[in-house]
């Protein structure tokens, strides 16, 4: 939703540090997508359409934060129709995220040894990161539509982002 989306950069080379950097960037994009689904679930809860009962907002957020991407997706599907295009993208993103988190380096252990192999690893990571970003943008259309119906406009969200950004930048001024 609100985050610092950047174009996926080209590689500066193919040494091991580049692989780790692209892995980190891809993992970041997976987490952004996961939080996008949490935002959708929060919106569904606020609209009274999510069948989860928690006494406080913080408890609900904690509950959702402990769910996996697949679990949150199942919760959302119970109460909202997800467009077929987004559903397909989310299913692929879920597979990619699980591959990234659980298998990526094991599958590529031999590739990591050579520059040609690391080049392939970086290409795969860039492709996954691009897909995760595109899926998050599609998810945003559903979430923002729901937020708008709840009275949260793009202006409200932009103002909150600017407030958080200003707070973060104050750390550099110290």
Helices and strands as residue ranges (DSSP letters): H 16-46, H 57-65, H 69-79, H 84-102, H 104-107, G 111-113, H 115-149, H 154-173
